């Protein structure tokens, strides 16, 4: 009855405020994009001419490498799901991942729509929600570690050319240490049943005090799920962790090579330091895809980022957009089809 005190007008007002906030953020990003993209407009004709002299063999290479990269991502998820009782085929799991990629763009929600779809689809193959979430957490953490490693190569290049101050390096180092500490504490907590139950009890109590009028949590039920989750956690072996790390680095490094192949497609021999630096910058700006229209803005930011680091404007334009088409949009087109097939099974 308390939950019903939220009138339709108050709900509509809250929703309207969030909508306006998203619009303002999107508009701000769009303004930044226009400001930095305008100098590249004059390169459009030169960029179009590059297609006449392109080495199209490298397009096939880029597509093949990206397929192998996504296979590594699927392998990473398969390894993360291995300790649990569900069973899913490799190809079906790849379809689940592409479906997640599609829904995250179709319903921008900072990735939450993809998480919800993962839980929904894996439930069909006997995976409990907490198993789906934990395997996603394992995959995400390892992928972040691999991505940070790539970013560090870019940072090393900036240091070499004097592009970072001591203050910037200190801040970046602090963030890396802080993140490592958070990950270590989370892992320790998951492996410490008594302590994790205390934390769970505090979280449940806090939630029920502040938001219990909307939905109350059952501590005993959550405690049973946590115990089952921790039991499955012990099934990970050292060899499994080695494979998980290999799969994570395989996915990221192959994705970087896809980007490099797109530059070779247009006969530009990009250096490895520039490639790693540009890839790291792409990762930074790709977070805007959580906002409406953010995906399109990220596409336009890719050539801008490479033009910042001395890649010719025309090459940056065609190579950057070709990479986004292969590594981002083709995966999501495939994801729409995969989603339809999986939902109809």
N, C-alpha and C positions, 0 to 999 in steps of 0.2 A: 504494500500500500504506500509505503514511503517513496518507493521508486516512481510511483505514479504521480507524485507531486511535481515532477518535472513536466511542465505543460508543453504542448506542441510548440507554442510560441518561443519558450525558452530554449527548447532543443533546436528550433530553426535559427534562433539568434546565435547560438554557439556554433552551429554548422556554418552559418554565414560568416562569422568572424574568422574561422579557420580557412574558409575559401578565399577570403580577401587577403589573409596573410600569405597564402600560397601564391596568389596572383601578384602581390607586391614583390615577393622574393623572385618569382619568375621574371617579372619585369626588370628587376635590378640586374639579374644575370643576363637578360637579353640586351640591356644597355651596355654592359661590359663587353659582351660578344660583338655587338655592332661596332663599338669603338675600336676594338683590336682587329676585327675582320676587314674593315674598310680598306686598309692598305693592300689587302690581297685581291680585291676586286679587279684591279688593273692586271692581275696575273691570270685571269680566267681564260683569255684567248690563248696565251702561251701554254696554259695547262691543257687546254683542249688539243693543241697541236702535239703534245707529248703522246697522245694515244696513237698517233700515226707512226711513231717510231718505237713504240713499246715492244719489249721482248715478252711475248705472251706465254712463253714456257713458264715464266716465273709466276704467272697467275695460277697455273695448275699446281706449282710447288706450294704457293701460299694456301690454296684450298686443301691440299693434302696434309700439310703441316697442321693446319687448324683442325682438321678431322682427328689427327693423332692427338693433338692437344686436348680436345674434348673427350677423346677416349681415355686419356690420363685422368681427367676430372671424374669420369664415370668410374674408373678403377679406384680412385681415391674414395669415392662414396661407397663403393662396394666393400672396400676394406673396412671403412668406418661402420658399416652395417653388419659386418661378418659375425661379431660376437652375439648378435641377437637372434631370436627364434624365427623371425620371418624369413621368407624365401622369395627372391625376385631375380629374374633373368637379367643378364648384363644389358641386352638391348632395350629391355623394358625400363631399366633404371636410367639409361641414357635418355629415353623418351620423357621420363619424369623430370629430369634436369632441364631439358629444353622447354618443357611445359612451364616450369618455374620461371625460366628466363622470360618467356612470353608474358605470363600473367603479371610479373613485376613491372612491365611496361604498360600493359593494358590497364592495370589498376595501380597507379603510383601510390606507394604507402611505405616508403623507406624499407622495402624488402619484406614487409609483413605479409603481403598477399602471396608471395612465393613460399613463405614458411607455412602458411595455412594450407596451400595447395599440396605441399610436400606431405604434410600430416594426413591430409585427406586421401591422396593417392596411395601412399605407402600402407595405410590402414587396410587397403584391399589385399595386401600381400602379407597380412598378419603382423605388421609392425605396430607396436603401441606408440601413442603420441610422444611419450618421453624418449623412446628409442629413436624416433625420427628426428626429434629436436637435438638429442645428444650427438647423433651421427653428423648432423648438420654443423653442430658446434665444433666437432673434431675436424671436419673438412675445412670450415672457415678459419679456424685458428692456424692450421698447417698452411693453408693458402696465404694467409696474412704474413706468416713467417717467411714464406718464399718470396712474396711480393716485397716485403721490407728488405730482404737481401738484395733484390734487384734495384730497389731504390737506393740502397747504400752504395751500389756501384755508380749510380748517377751522382750521389753526393761526393764520392771520391773524385769524380771528374770535375765537379764544381770547385772542389778544394784545389785541384791541380791548376785550374785556370783562374783561381782567386775569386770565384763567384759567391763564396759564402764567408761571412764574418765568423770570428771566434764565438760571438754570442749566438749566432744561428746554429753552429755546431753543438754548442753546449745545450741549447734548448732541444735540438733533435736527439741528442744522446740521453737527456733526461726523459723524454717521452718514450724512447726505446726501453730504458731501464724500468720506467713505471709500468709500461705494458707487460714487460716480462714478469715483473713482480705480481701484477694482477693475475696473469695466467698461471703462475706458479701457485699462488694462494688458492685459486679456484680449483686447480688439480689436487692440491693437498686436502682441501675441504671435501671434495668428492670422495676421496679415499679415507676419510675419517668419519665413520658412521655416527659416533656420538656427537661430535661437534656439528656435523651437518644437520642433524636432527634438531639441535638447539637453534641453529640459524633458521631452519624451516619453521619451527614453532614461533619464533619472533616475527618472521615474515607473515605467517598466517594470522597471527594476533593483530599485527599492524594493519594488514589488509582488512580484516573484519571490523576493526574499529573505524577505519576511514572510508571504506567502500563496501562494507557489509550490507548496506541497505540496497545495493544493486545486486550483489551476488556474494554469498558467504562461502568460504572455503572450508572443506572438511579436513582437519589436520590428520586424522587417523588414515583416511584414504590416501592422502598425499604421502604420508609416512610409509605406507606399504609400497607405493610406487617408487619412492626413493630407495627403499631397501632392495627392490628388484633391480632397479637401475644400477645400484652399486655392485650387486652380485654379478650382473652382466659385464660391468666395467673390468672386473678382475680377469675376464677371459682374454683381454688383450695381452699378447705376448711381445717379447722384444723384437722378434722377426716381423711381427705385424707393424710395429712402429717404424721399422726400417723401410718397409714397403710403403707405408703411408707417406713418409718423408719423400721417398723417390717419386711417388705419384704426384705429390704437391709440386715439387720442383720441376717435374716433367711437364706438367700442365702450364706453369708460368713461363718456363724457358722456351717451350714450343710456341707459346703465344707471342713472345718477343720475336722469335724467328719468323713468324707469320708477318709481323710488322716489317721486319727487315726485307723479306721477300717482296713486299709491296713496293719498297723503294727500288729494289733491283728490277722490278717489272718495268719501271720507267728509266732504267739505265742510270740510276744514281747509287754509287757505292757508299752507303752511309757507314760511318765508323761505329764500332761497338760502343764506345763511351757516349756518343750522341744518341744512339739507339736506346740504350738503357736509361739515359737521362730523360729523353722524350717519353718513354714508356712510363716512367715514374710520375711525370707531370700529368700524363693522361689519367692515371689512377687517381690523382688528387682531384681533378676536375670532374671525373665520371660520377662522383657522388651527387652531382646536380640532377642525375636522372631520376632521383626520388621525387622530383617536383614535376608538375605538369609541363610538358614541353622540354624537359631537361635533357631527354635523350637526343633530340635534334640539336640542342645547344652544344652538347658534348661533341657531336659530329663536327660542328663548325669550329670548336675549340682545338681539335686535333691538329689541323694545318696551322692554326695560329701558334700553337705551342712549338711546333717544329720550326716555324719561321723565326721564332724568338731565339732559337739556338743555331742560327746561321745556315739552316737548310734553305735553298732557293725557294721563293714563294710558290712558283708554279709546281715544283716537285712536291713541296709540302702539301699543297692543295689536293693533287690527284692521288698521291700515295696515302695520305692520311684518310681521305674519304673512302678509298678502296679498302683499306684495312678495316674501317668501321663497317663497311658493307659485308665483308667476309666474317669478321670475328664477332660482330654484334647483331646486325640485322638478319643475316641468313639463319643464324641460330634461332632467332625469335620467330621467323617465318616457319621454320621447321617445328618450333615449339607449339604454334597454333594447331598444326596438323596433329602433332603427337597428343596434345591435350584432348582433341576431339576423339581420337582413337581410344585413349585410355578411359575416357568418361563413358564410352559406349560399350566397354567390355563388361 
